[in-house]
Amino acid sequence: MPHLVWQKSSFSTGGEGECVELAAAAPGPHIHLRESDHPDRMATLPPHTLAALLHAVKSHPPLPSSK
């Protein structure tokens, strides 16, 4: 796998954990998505699938926190 440069959301608190990170793979149209608490696990998605995921997340109310 090529070297990936991960980016955190500007909404991230800057602390450790609880951050979703994205990286674009070159060459290729895929985007990698991971949780900063588990950097060894990632999902690789084409851009249209990521767009559908983001739309679904934004369209539904958040689930109650388990903390």
KOLFI-557408 format. One record per residue (C-alpha): residue in three letters; chain; x, y, z negated. Coordinates in nm, 2 decimals. Example, Ala and Ser with C-alpha at 12.3 -4.5 7.8 and 13.67 -1.06 7.14 Angstrom:
residues 2
   r c      u      v      w
 ala A   1.23  -0.45  -0.78
 ser A   1.37  -0.11  -0.71
END
This chain:
residues 67
   r c      u      v      w
 met A   0.00   0.00   0.00
 pro A   0.13   0.35   0.08
 his A   0.22   0.59  -0.19
 leu A  -0.10   0.77  -0.30
 val A  -0.12   1.12  -0.44
 trp A  -0.41   1.12  -0.69
 gln A  -0.62   1.43  -0.75
 lys A  -0.84   1.49  -1.05
 ser A  -1.16   1.70  -1.04
 ser A  -1.13   2.06  -1.13
 phe A  -1.41   1.98  -1.39
 ser A  -1.17   1.75  -1.57
 thr A  -1.09   1.86  -1.92
 gly A  -0.72   1.79  -1.87
 gly A  -0.70   1.54  -2.15
 glu A  -0.63   1.17  -2.11
 gly A  -0.90   0.95  -1.99
 glu A  -1.26   1.00  -1.87
 cys A  -1.14   1.14  -1.53
 val A  -1.22   1.02  -1.19
 glu A  -0.94   1.05  -0.94
 leu A  -0.93   1.05  -0.56
 ala A  -0.66   0.98  -0.31
 ala A  -0.66   0.98   0.07
 ala A  -0.47   0.71   0.25
 ala A  -0.27   0.79   0.56
 pro A  -0.30   0.67   0.82
 gly A  -0.66   0.59   0.81
 pro A  -1.00   0.73   0.71
 his A  -1.03   0.56   0.37
 ile A  -1.05   0.73   0.03
 his A  -0.94   0.56  -0.29
 leu A  -1.13   0.62  -0.61
 arg A  -1.02   0.52  -0.96
 glu A  -1.09   0.59  -1.33
 ser A  -0.79   0.74  -1.50
 asp A  -0.83   0.50  -1.80
 his A  -0.78   0.21  -1.56
 pro A  -0.54   0.33  -1.28
 asp A  -0.47  -0.03  -1.17
 arg A  -0.84  -0.07  -1.06
 met A  -0.96   0.12  -0.76
 ala A  -1.23   0.13  -0.50
 thr A  -1.14   0.19  -0.14
 leu A  -1.43   0.36   0.06
 pro A  -1.48   0.51   0.40
 pro A  -1.58   0.88   0.38
 his A  -1.95   0.82   0.46
 thr A  -1.98   0.57   0.17
 leu A  -1.81   0.81  -0.07
 ala A  -2.05   1.09   0.05
 ala A  -2.35   0.86  -0.02
 leu A  -2.21   0.77  -0.37
 leu A  -2.17   1.14  -0.46
 his A  -2.52   1.22  -0.33
 ala A  -2.67   0.94  -0.54
 val A  -2.48   1.06  -0.85
 lys A  -2.58   1.42  -0.81
 ser A  -2.95   1.32  -0.74
 his A  -3.01   1.13  -1.06
 pro A  -3.01   1.24  -1.42
 pro A  -2.71   1.12  -1.62
 leu A  -2.74   0.81  -1.83
 pro A  -2.73   0.85  -2.21
 ser A  -2.38   0.84  -2.35
 ser A  -2.28   0.52  -2.53
 lys A  -2.03   0.70  -2.75
END
